[in-house]
């Protein structure tokens, strides 16, 4: 079962996403609280497999959450959802050891 954290202010969009995902037996929504000020702590606590982010919300500051994911090396997949653009953006936290410049180039090119 994959755990999902929906990072969004309470809205019809976030409620709709949660209801849609709750119907999928392979998924579990892990953030019952909706206080965005504690989102980073909730992500650290629950360590979800996926964080879904509402990219259309101009008031949503994603910096703390992304820094947490990067610094803590949580290995979380982040999916940015934009209904305005009708698209999703996917970031997969992946970590590789770098021993030489070619390792960095490989990470950039592949």
N, C-alpha and C positions, 0 to 999 in steps of 0.2 A: 504494500500500500504506500502510495506517495503522499506526503504531507504538503499542503499548500497554504501559504500566507498571502492574503490579499491586502496590499498596501494602498489604501485609498480612504479618503474621507467618506463618511456615510453618504451614500447617494443611491439613486436608482441603479446606476451602473454597477456599483460594488455589490448591492443586494442581488441584482440579476446574475452577476458572475458567481456569487456564492451559491445561489439556488441552483444554477445550472451545474456547477461542479459537485454539489452535494448529491446530485442524482447519480453520479458516477461512483460505483462501488469501489473502484481502485484508488479513489482520492479521499483525503480527509482534510477539512479546513481546520487550521490550528490556531487561528487568532480570533477568539470570540469577542475580545474587547476592541473598541474602535478608536481608542485614544492614540492619535498619531505621535504624540509627544513621547510615548513609551514604545514606539514601533521598534527601535533598534534593540532595546532590552528584550522585547518579545521575540525578535528574530534570533537573538543570542540564546534565549531560553528554550525556544521550541525547535531551533535548528531545522527549519523546514527544508524539503527537497527543492521546492520551487517558491519564488516570491513573484506574485503578479502585481504590476505597478500600473496605475492609471496615468498615462503620459499626458492626458488632456487637462489635468488639474493644474492650473497655474500657481496655486498656493501650496502645492506639495513640494517640499524641499527634500530631494532624494539624496543629497550629499551625505548626511550621517549614515543612512542605511547602506549605501554603496561602500563607504569607507569601512564600515563594520565588516561587511562581507569580504572585502579585499584584505583588510588587516588581520582578521580572525581566520582567514583561509577556510571559510565554512564550506566551500565547494557547492554553493547554492546556485541553481539555475534561476536567472532573473528574466522574466518576460514582461516587457513593456507593451501595454495595450493602448492603442489610439483608435478610437472610433472616428475621429475627425479625418484621420489619414487612411482609415480602413486597413491597418496593418499592425503587426507585432514585431518587436525587436527582441532578440534573444541574446543574453549574455550567459555564458557557462563558466563559472569559476573553475579554472583548471590551473594546476600548479605543476611546473616541471623544473627539474634541476638544470641549471645552466653551468656548463663547464668550459665552454668556449664560445666565441662570437657566432659560430655556425648554429649553435643552439638557439640563440636569440633570433637570428635570421630565419631559422626554421619555424619558430613560433609566429613570426610576423607573416611569413609567406604561406603557411599551411593552415 
